[in-house]
């Protein structure tokens, strides 16, 4: 019985059917960050945070990437943002801490990190992920810890 199963397996392996096509990981073009795209991503992150600082939830939602908007309604975003604002208070200061680029498909993304001080929470690290859309950089995610 074992020999029969082994022969059946060998027959299946030697069939003339073609194996499914595979995609090479190196077939995607390499995305190279530029100083111009870095500056644009930082400016977009700062503009987004300025909207958040003014509690302008609708405009800040509009400034997010379509991938964010597909997962979050403007009403949900406003409610979540109000909840965070209640815990951390108003921002007092903010400075750019670091900017990193990840060369992920299709165009890579920037991670922009700020150190901020809030009225109720003290020092907070704000991290924004920025992805390319419509010729600019938009927020795909934000964390504040």
C-alpha positions in Angstrom: 0.0 0.0 0.0 2.8 2.4 0.9 4.5 1.7 -2.5 1.2 2.4 -4.3 0.9 5.8 -2.6 4.5 6.7 -3.3 4.0 5.8 -7.0 0.8 7.9 -7.1 2.6 10.8 -5.6 5.5 10.5 -8.1 3.0 10.3 -10.9 1.3 13.5 -9.8 4.6 15.3 -9.5 5.7 14.3 -12.9 2.5 15.3 -14.7 2.7 17.7 -17.6 0.6 20.3 -15.8 2.4 23.6 -15.3 2.9 24.9 -11.8 1.1 28.2 -11.1 3.1 31.2 -12.0 5.0 32.9 -9.2 5.7 36.5 -8.7 9.2 37.5 -8.0 9.6 39.9 -5.1 12.2 41.8 -7.1 9.8 42.5 -9.9 8.4 45.6 -8.1 10.2 48.8 -8.8 12.3 50.0 -5.9 10.8 53.1 -4.3 13.5 55.7 -3.5 12.7 58.5 -1.0 13.6 62.0 -1.9 14.2 65.1 0.2 11.2 66.7 -1.7 8.8 63.9 -0.8 10.1 63.9 2.8 9.4 67.6 3.1 6.0 67.2 1.5 5.1 64.4 3.9 6.2 66.4 7.0 4.2 69.5 5.8 1.1 67.3 5.3 1.5 65.8 8.7 1.9 69.2 10.3 -1.2 70.5 8.4 -3.2 67.5 9.6 -2.1 68.0 13.2 -3.1 71.7 12.9 -6.6 70.6 12.0 -6.6 68.2 15.0 -5.4 71.0 17.3 -8.4 73.1 16.2 -10.7 70.1 16.9 -11.7 70.3 13.2 -12.6 66.6 12.9 -14.4 66.9 9.6 -11.5 68.6 7.8 -9.0 66.3 9.4 -10.9 63.3 8.2 -10.9 64.8 4.7 -7.1 65.1 5.0 -6.8 61.3 5.5 -5.9 58.8 2.8 -8.8 56.9 1.1 -7.7 53.7 2.9 -8.4 55.4 6.2 -11.7 56.8 5.0 -12.9 53.4 3.8 -12.4 52.0 7.4 -13.6 55.0 9.4 -16.6 57.3 9.0 -16.3 61.0 9.7 -18.8 60.5 12.6 -16.7 57.7 14.1 -13.5 59.8 13.7 -15.1 62.8 15.4 -16.3 60.6 18.3 -12.9 58.9 18.7 -11.0 62.2 18.4 -13.3 63.9 21.0 -12.6 61.0 23.4 -8.8 61.4 23.0 -9.0 65.2 23.3 -10.9 64.7 26.6 -8.1 62.5 28.0 -5.0 64.5 26.8 -6.3 68.0 26.7 -5.2 70.8 24.4 -1.7 70.7 22.8 0.8 73.1 24.3 4.0 72.4 22.3 5.1 70.0 19.5 8.4 69.4 17.8 9.4 67.1 15.0 11.3 64.1 16.4 12.0 61.9 13.4 11.0 60.9 9.8 11.4 57.4 8.4 10.7 56.0 5.0 9.5 52.5 4.3 9.8 51.3 0.6 6.6 49.3 0.6 4.5 49.0 -2.6 3.1 50.8 -4.3 4.9 54.1 -3.5 6.4 53.6 0.0 5.2 55.5 3.0 6.6 58.0 5.5 6.4 57.7 9.3 6.5 61.1 10.8 7.0 61.3 14.6 6.5 64.3 16.8 7.0 64.9 20.6 4.2 66.9 22.0 3.1 68.2 25.3 -0.6 68.3 26.2 -2.4 70.1 29.0 -3.7 66.9 30.7 -1.4 64.1 29.5 2.0 65.8 29.6 4.5 64.4 27.0 3.0 62.4 24.1 4.6 60.8 21.1 2.5 61.3 18.0 3.2 59.0 15.1 1.6 59.5 11.7 1.9 57.2 8.7 1.7 59.0 5.4 0.9 57.5 2.0 0.9 59.0 -1.4 -2.5 60.0 -2.9 -3.4 62.4 -5.6 0.1 63.8 -5.9 0.5 64.5 -2.2 0.9 62.7 1.1 -2.1 61.8 3.3 -2.5 60.2 6.7 -3.2 56.5 6.8 -2.9 56.1 10.5 -2.1 58.1 13.7 -1.1 57.0 17.2 -0.6 59.1 20.3 1.1 57.5 23.3 
